[in-house]
């Protein structure tokens, strides 16, 4: 009979419960309290004095690039980046080559995630075949496969056809699926649009991406969600106008949830002044008025969660003239530190709030029953230990991601992940892979 791993976490600060020891056995939390010398049979002890214990983080929006672009990221390297960032579960977007639009493709992503073994990798299914926006993908087969797909998205592309969007919402309702929409009206913000439309885009000579291109799709989709009685999730909200629509929709009782990325919570459009393609992202960085509206909306619950939209790119796709560079930024390793800095440092969220927006609610939206759970006896031991006082200066060369398109390079952030535990087994210790 194989030995059951016993882990002791000494002196962690449990939000709302103060300093406690945690005994973990067989992947579950077995005891919480003051465990003096530590019980016999403990295989490993983590000294957690000064560290805050949160349920393991969950990212609803990650690009892992495998299959097809393993030069930018693999499921293994992306899983490592996620573990370093304090995540115990991530949802892998469908815009790979081939697209995750079949049950077979979804199961392949699931199996590669299990092989990597650092986080639970849950595939997101495409809404339409080949992300072409026309014919529905194998929604039911993906949902009823081993991959148990519940989140569907053509992310990178908007489901622009209202009839297709209505049909997918009607379809996924049968198995409590959710459609995560990349809200970008292609007629108002086409493929060349690369910078927030405003005075700055005009001065830089860059094609503008107006906020209304997002807001008009968000407004349409919440009405379709109301009409179908189905769930819609708004990916990477970036404007104050979208916040207003979501706030209204929630007041009507419409089943809408929304996410904001770390970069849209901190970075503003003036960073594109130097034409550095690192700061090219879709949707684009917005002015400070939008950023402040996003922070307030995350604090008051209008925006439900933080999701990274981790988007690794090989150098030969990113290092181009701004207009030609691929859009996207790395986000997994730094997400917690950015949220700590922007939201906790300003008093907009406390650590219990961080647990809600980075673990509890994303797990609930995705239907991941083993994640985002309370830190309590009998619960799965998926945990993140954070040093709230640590300062970290981000170095893109130190990233375990295969890509280097890191918008945080050189920035000093406060709050850092020290350890990550997946089902009772440490994946990260002292900030490095265990």
Secondary structure as a PSIPRED ss2 file (coil, helix, strand):
# PSIPRED VFORMAT (PSIPRED V4.0)

   1 X C   1.000  0.000  0.000
   2 X C   1.000  0.000  0.000
   3 X C   1.000  0.000  0.000
   4 X C   1.000  0.000  0.000
   5 X C   1.000  0.000  0.000
   6 X E   0.000  0.000  1.000
   7 X E   0.000  0.000  1.000
   8 X E   0.000  0.000  1.000
   9 X E   0.000  0.000  1.000
  10 X E   0.000  0.000  1.000
  11 X E   0.000  0.000  1.000
  12 X E   0.000  0.000  1.000
  13 X E   0.000  0.000  1.000
  14 X E   0.000  0.000  1.000
  15 X C   1.000  0.000  0.000
  16 X C   1.000  0.000  0.000
  17 X C   1.000  0.000  0.000
  18 X E   0.000  0.000  1.000
  19 X E   0.000  0.000  1.000
  20 X E   0.000  0.000  1.000
  21 X E   0.000  0.000  1.000
  22 X E   0.000  0.000  1.000
  23 X E   0.000  0.000  1.000
  24 X E   0.000  0.000  1.000
  25 X E   0.000  0.000  1.000
  26 X C   1.000  0.000  0.000
  27 X C   1.000  0.000  0.000
  28 X E   0.000  0.000  1.000
  29 X E   0.000  0.000  1.000
  30 X E   0.000  0.000  1.000
  31 X E   0.000  0.000  1.000
  32 X E   0.000  0.000  1.000
  33 X E   0.000  0.000  1.000
  34 X C   1.000  0.000  0.000
  35 X C   1.000  0.000  0.000
  36 X C   1.000  0.000  0.000
  37 X C   1.000  0.000  0.000
  38 X C   1.000  0.000  0.000
  39 X C   1.000  0.000  0.000
  40 X C   1.000  0.000  0.000
  41 X C   1.000  0.000  0.000
  42 X C   1.000  0.000  0.000
  43 X C   1.000  0.000  0.000
  44 X E   0.000  0.000  1.000
  45 X E   0.000  0.000  1.000
  46 X E   0.000  0.000  1.000
  47 X E   0.000  0.000  1.000
  48 X C   1.000  0.000  0.000
  49 X C   1.000  0.000  0.000
  50 X C   1.000  0.000  0.000
  51 X C   1.000  0.000  0.000
  52 X E   0.000  0.000  1.000
  53 X E   0.000  0.000  1.000
  54 X E   0.000  0.000  1.000
  55 X E   0.000  0.000  1.000
  56 X C   1.000  0.000  0.000
  57 X E   0.000  0.000  1.000
  58 X E   0.000  0.000  1.000
  59 X E   0.000  0.000  1.000
  60 X E   0.000  0.000  1.000
  61 X E   0.000  0.000  1.000
  62 X E   0.000  0.000  1.000
  63 X E   0.000  0.000  1.000
  64 X C   1.000  0.000  0.000
  65 X C   1.000  0.000  0.000
  66 X C   1.000  0.000  0.000
  67 X C   1.000  0.000  0.000
  68 X C   1.000  0.000  0.000
  69 X C   1.000  0.000  0.000
  70 X C   1.000  0.000  0.000
  71 X C   1.000  0.000  0.000
  72 X C   1.000  0.000  0.000
  73 X C   1.000  0.000  0.000
  74 X C   1.000  0.000  0.000
  75 X H   0.000  1.000  0.000
  76 X H   0.000  1.000  0.000
  77 X H   0.000  1.000  0.000
  78 X H   0.000  1.000  0.000
  79 X H   0.000  1.000  0.000
  80 X H   0.000  1.000  0.000
  81 X H   0.000  1.000  0.000
  82 X H   0.000  1.000  0.000
  83 X H   0.000  1.000  0.000
  84 X H   0.000  1.000  0.000
  85 X C   1.000  0.000  0.000
  86 X C   1.000  0.000  0.000
  87 X E   0.000  0.000  1.000
  88 X E   0.000  0.000  1.000
  89 X E   0.000  0.000  1.000
  90 X E   0.000  0.000  1.000
  91 X E   0.000  0.000  1.000
  92 X E   0.000  0.000  1.000
  93 X C   1.000  0.000  0.000
  94 X C   1.000  0.000  0.000
  95 X C   1.000  0.000  0.000
  96 X C   1.000  0.000  0.000
  97 X C   1.000  0.000  0.000
  98 X C   1.000  0.000  0.000
  99 X C   1.000  0.000  0.000
 100 X C   1.000  0.000  0.000
 101 X C   1.000  0.000  0.000
 102 X C   1.000  0.000  0.000
 103 X H   0.000  1.000  0.000
 104 X H   0.000  1.000  0.000
 105 X H   0.000  1.000  0.000
 106 X H   0.000  1.000  0.000
 107 X H   0.000  1.000  0.000
 108 X H   0.000  1.000  0.000
 109 X H   0.000  1.000  0.000
 110 X H   0.000  1.000  0.000
 111 X H   0.000  1.000  0.000
 112 X H   0.000  1.000  0.000
 113 X H   0.000  1.000  0.000
 114 X H   0.000  1.000  0.000
 115 X H   0.000  1.000  0.000
 116 X H   0.000  1.000  0.000
 117 X C   1.000  0.000  0.000
 118 X C   1.000  0.000  0.000
 119 X C   1.000  0.000  0.000
 120 X E   0.000  0.000  1.000
 121 X E   0.000  0.000  1.000
 122 X E   0.000  0.000  1.000
 123 X E   0.000  0.000  1.000
 124 X C   1.000  0.000  0.000
 125 X E   0.000  0.000  1.000
 126 X C   1.000  0.000  0.000
 127 X C   1.000  0.000  0.000
 128 X E   0.000  0.000  1.000
 129 X H   0.000  1.000  0.000
 130 X H   0.000  1.000  0.000
 131 X H   0.000  1.000  0.000
 132 X C   1.000  0.000  0.000
 133 X C   1.000  0.000  0.000
 134 X C   1.000  0.000  0.000
 135 X C   1.000  0.000  0.000
 136 X E   0.000  0.000  1.000
 137 X C   1.000  0.000  0.000
 138 X C   1.000  0.000  0.000
 139 X H   0.000  1.000  0.000
 140 X H   0.000  1.000  0.000
 141 X H   0.000  1.000  0.000
 142 X H   0.000  1.000  0.000
 143 X H   0.000  1.000  0.000
 144 X C   1.000  0.000  0.000
 145 X C   1.000  0.000  0.000
 146 X C   1.000  0.000  0.000
 147 X C   1.000  0.000  0.000
 148 X C   1.000  0.000  0.000
 149 X C   1.000  0.000  0.000
 150 X C   1.000  0.000  0.000
 151 X E   0.000  0.000  1.000
 152 X E   0.000  0.000  1.000
 153 X C   1.000  0.000  0.000
 154 X C   1.000  0.000  0.000
 155 X C   1.000  0.000  0.000
 156 X C   1.000  0.000  0.000
 157 X C   1.000  0.000  0.000
 158 X C   1.000  0.000  0.000
 159 X C   1.000  0.000  0.000
 160 X C   1.000  0.000  0.000
 161 X C   1.000  0.000  0.000
 162 X H   0.000  1.000  0.000
 163 X H   0.000  1.000  0.000
 164 X H   0.000  1.000  0.000
 165 X H   0.000  1.000  0.000
 166 X H   0.000  1.000  0.000
 167 X H   0.000  1.000  0.000
 168 X H   0.000  1.000  0.000
 169 X H   0.000  1.000  0.000
 170 X H   0.000  1.000  0.000
 171 X H   0.000  1.000  0.000
 172 X H   0.000  1.000  0.000
 173 X H   0.000  1.000  0.000
 174 X H   0.000  1.000  0.000
 175 X H   0.000  1.000  0.000
 176 X C   1.000  0.000  0.000
 177 X C   1.000  0.000  0.000
 178 X E   0.000  0.000  1.000
 179 X E   0.000  0.000  1.000
 180 X E   0.000  0.000  1.000
 181 X E   0.000  0.000  1.000
 182 X C   1.000  0.000  0.000
 183 X C   1.000  0.000  0.000
 184 X C   1.000  0.000  0.000
 185 X C   1.000  0.000  0.000
 186 X C   1.000  0.000  0.000
 187 X C   1.000  0.000  0.000
 188 X C   1.000  0.000  0.000
 189 X C   1.000  0.000  0.000
 190 X C   1.000  0.000  0.000
 191 X C   1.000  0.000  0.000
 192 X C   1.000  0.000  0.000
 193 X C   1.000  0.000  0.000
 194 X C   1.000  0.000  0.000
 195 X E   0.000  0.000  1.000
 196 X E   0.000  0.000  1.000
 197 X C   1.000  0.000  0.000
 198 X C   1.000  0.000  0.000
 199 X H   0.000  1.000  0.000
 200 X H   0.000  1.000  0.000
 201 X H   0.000  1.000  0.000
 202 X H   0.000  1.000  0.000
 203 X H   0.000  1.000  0.000
 204 X H   0.000  1.000  0.000
 205 X C   1.000  0.000  0.000
 206 X C   1.000  0.000  0.000
 207 X C   1.000  0.000  0.000
 208 X E   0.000  0.000  1.000
 209 X E   0.000  0.000  1.000
 210 X C   1.000  0.000  0.000
 211 X H   0.000  1.000  0.000
 212 X H   0.000  1.000  0.000
 213 X H   0.000  1.000  0.000
 214 X H   0.000  1.000  0.000
 215 X H   0.000  1.000  0.000
 216 X H   0.000  1.000  0.000
 217 X H   0.000  1.000  0.000
 218 X H   0.000  1.000  0.000
 219 X H   0.000  1.000  0.000
 220 X H   0.000  1.000  0.000
 221 X H   0.000  1.000  0.000
 222 X H   0.000  1.000  0.000
 223 X H   0.000  1.000  0.000
 224 X H   0.000  1.000  0.000
 225 X H   0.000  1.000  0.000
 226 X H   0.000  1.000  0.000
 227 X H   0.000  1.000  0.000
 228 X H   0.000  1.000  0.000
 229 X C   1.000  0.000  0.000
 230 X C   1.000  0.000  0.000
 231 X E   0.000  0.000  1.000
 232 X E   0.000  0.000  1.000
 233 X E   0.000  0.000  1.000
 234 X E   0.000  0.000  1.000
 235 X C   1.000  0.000  0.000
 236 X C   1.000  0.000  0.000
 237 X C   1.000  0.000  0.000
 238 X C   1.000  0.000  0.000
 239 X C   1.000  0.000  0.000
 240 X H   0.000  1.000  0.000
 241 X H   0.000  1.000  0.000
 242 X H   0.000  1.000  0.000
 243 X H   0.000  1.000  0.000
 244 X H   0.000  1.000  0.000
 245 X H   0.000  1.000  0.000
 246 X H   0.000  1.000  0.000
 247 X H   0.000  1.000  0.000
 248 X H   0.000  1.000  0.000
 249 X H   0.000  1.000  0.000
 250 X H   0.000  1.000  0.000
 251 X H   0.000  1.000  0.000
 252 X C   1.000  0.000  0.000
 253 X C   1.000  0.000  0.000
 254 X C   1.000  0.000  0.000
 255 X C   1.000  0.000  0.000
 256 X E   0.000  0.000  1.000
 257 X E   0.000  0.000  1.000
 258 X E   0.000  0.000  1.000
 259 X E   0.000  0.000  1.000
 260 X E   0.000  0.000  1.000
 261 X C   1.000  0.000  0.000
 262 X H   0.000  1.000  0.000
 263 X H   0.000  1.000  0.000
 264 X H   0.000  1.000  0.000
 265 X H   0.000  1.000  0.000
 266 X H   0.000  1.000  0.000
 267 X C   1.000  0.000  0.000
 268 X C   1.000  0.000  0.000
 269 X H   0.000  1.000  0.000
 270 X H   0.000  1.000  0.000
 271 X H   0.000  1.000  0.000
 272 X H   0.000  1.000  0.000
 273 X H   0.000  1.000  0.000
 274 X H   0.000  1.000  0.000
 275 X C   1.000  0.000  0.000
 276 X C   1.000  0.000  0.000
 277 X H   0.000  1.000  0.000
 278 X H   0.000  1.000  0.000
 279 X H   0.000  1.000  0.000
 280 X C   1.000  0.000  0.000
 281 X C   1.000  0.000  0.000
 282 X C   1.000  0.000  0.000
 283 X C   1.000  0.000  0.000
 284 X C   1.000  0.000  0.000
 285 X C   1.000  0.000  0.000
 286 X C   1.000  0.000  0.000
 287 X C   1.000  0.000  0.000
 288 X H   0.000  1.000  0.000
 289 X H   0.000  1.000  0.000
 290 X H   0.000  1.000  0.000
 291 X H   0.000  1.000  0.000
 292 X H   0.000  1.000  0.000
 293 X H   0.000  1.000  0.000
 294 X H   0.000  1.000  0.000
 295 X H   0.000  1.000  0.000
 296 X H   0.000  1.000  0.000
 297 X H   0.000  1.000  0.000
 298 X H   0.000  1.000  0.000
 299 X H   0.000  1.000  0.000
 300 X H   0.000  1.000  0.000
 301 X C   1.000  0.000  0.000
 302 X C   1.000  0.000  0.000
 303 X C   1.000  0.000  0.000
 304 X C   1.000  0.000  0.000
 305 X E   0.000  0.000  1.000
 306 X E   0.000  0.000  1.000
 307 X C   1.000  0.000  0.000
 308 X C   1.000  0.000  0.000
 309 X C   1.000  0.000  0.000
 310 X E   0.000  0.000  1.000
 311 X E   0.000  0.000  1.000
 312 X C   1.000  0.000  0.000
 313 X C   1.000  0.000  0.000
 314 X C   1.000  0.000  0.000
 315 X H   0.000  1.000  0.000
 316 X H   0.000  1.000  0.000
 317 X H   0.000  1.000  0.000
 318 X H   0.000  1.000  0.000
 319 X C   1.000  0.000  0.000
 320 X C   1.000  0.000  0.000
 321 X C   1.000  0.000  0.000
 322 X H   0.000  1.000  0.000
 323 X H   0.000  1.000  0.000
 324 X H   0.000  1.000  0.000
 325 X C   1.000  0.000  0.000
 326 X C   1.000  0.000  0.000
 327 X C   1.000  0.000  0.000
 328 X C   1.000  0.000  0.000
 329 X E   0.000  0.000  1.000
 330 X C   1.000  0.000  0.000
 331 X C   1.000  0.000  0.000
 332 X C   1.000  0.000  0.000
 333 X C   1.000  0.000  0.000
 334 X C   1.000  0.000  0.000
 335 X H   0.000  1.000  0.000
 336 X H   0.000  1.000  0.000
 337 X H   0.000  1.000  0.000
 338 X H   0.000  1.000  0.000
 339 X H   0.000  1.000  0.000
 340 X H   0.000  1.000  0.000
 341 X H   0.000  1.000  0.000
 342 X H   0.000  1.000  0.000
 343 X H   0.000  1.000  0.000
 344 X H   0.000  1.000  0.000
 345 X C   1.000  0.000  0.000
 346 X C   1.000  0.000  0.000
 347 X C   1.000  0.000  0.000
 348 X C   1.000  0.000  0.000
 349 X C   1.000  0.000  0.000
 350 X C   1.000  0.000  0.000
 351 X H   0.000  1.000  0.000
 352 X H   0.000  1.000  0.000
 353 X H   0.000  1.000  0.000
 354 X H   0.000  1.000  0.000
 355 X H   0.000  1.000  0.000
 356 X H   0.000  1.000  0.000
 357 X H   0.000  1.000  0.000
 358 X H   0.000  1.000  0.000
 359 X H   0.000  1.000  0.000
 360 X H   0.000  1.000  0.000
 361 X H   0.000  1.000  0.000
 362 X H   0.000  1.000  0.000
 363 X H   0.000  1.000  0.000
 364 X H   0.000  1.000  0.000
 365 X H   0.000  1.000  0.000
 366 X H   0.000  1.000  0.000
 367 X C   1.000  0.000  0.000
 368 X C   1.000  0.000  0.000
 369 X C   1.000  0.000  0.000
 370 X C   1.000  0.000  0.000
 371 X C   1.000  0.000  0.000
 372 X C   1.000  0.000  0.000
 373 X C   1.000  0.000  0.000
 374 X C   1.000  0.000  0.000
 375 X C   1.000  0.000  0.000
 376 X C   1.000  0.000  0.000
 377 X C   1.000  0.000  0.000
 378 X C   1.000  0.000  0.000
 379 X C   1.000  0.000  0.000
 380 X E   0.000  0.000  1.000
 381 X C   1.000  0.000  0.000
 382 X C   1.000  0.000  0.000
 383 X E   0.000  0.000  1.000
 384 X E   0.000  0.000  1.000
 385 X E   0.000  0.000  1.000
 386 X E   0.000  0.000  1.000
 387 X E   0.000  0.000  1.000
 388 X E   0.000  0.000  1.000
 389 X E   0.000  0.000  1.000
 390 X E   0.000  0.000  1.000
 391 X E   0.000  0.000  1.000
 392 X E   0.000  0.000  1.000
 393 X E   0.000  0.000  1.000
 394 X C   1.000  0.000  0.000
 395 X C   1.000  0.000  0.000
 396 X H   0.000  1.000  0.000
 397 X H   0.000  1.000  0.000
 398 X H   0.000  1.000  0.000
 399 X C   1.000  0.000  0.000
 400 X C   1.000  0.000  0.000
 401 X C   1.000  0.000  0.000
 402 X C   1.000  0.000  0.000
 403 X C   1.000  0.000  0.000
 404 X C   1.000  0.000  0.000
 405 X C   1.000  0.000  0.000
 406 X C   1.000  0.000  0.000
 407 X C   1.000  0.000  0.000
 408 X C   1.000  0.000  0.000
 409 X C   1.000  0.000  0.000
 410 X C   1.000  0.000  0.000
 411 X C   1.000  0.000  0.000
 412 X E   0.000  0.000  1.000
 413 X E   0.000  0.000  1.000
 414 X E   0.000  0.000  1.000
 415 X E   0.000  0.000  1.000
 416 X E   0.000  0.000  1.000
 417 X E   0.000  0.000  1.000
 418 X E   0.000  0.000  1.000
 419 X E   0.000  0.000  1.000
 420 X E   0.000  0.000  1.000
 421 X E   0.000  0.000  1.000
 422 X E   0.000  0.000  1.000
 423 X C   1.000  0.000  0.000
 424 X C   1.000  0.000  0.000
 425 X E   0.000  0.000  1.000
 426 X E   0.000  0.000  1.000
 427 X E   0.000  0.000  1.000
 428 X E   0.000  0.000  1.000
 429 X E   0.000  0.000  1.000
 430 X C   1.000  0.000  0.000
 431 X C   1.000  0.000  0.000
 432 X E   0.000  0.000  1.000
 433 X E   0.000  0.000  1.000
 434 X C   1.000  0.000  0.000
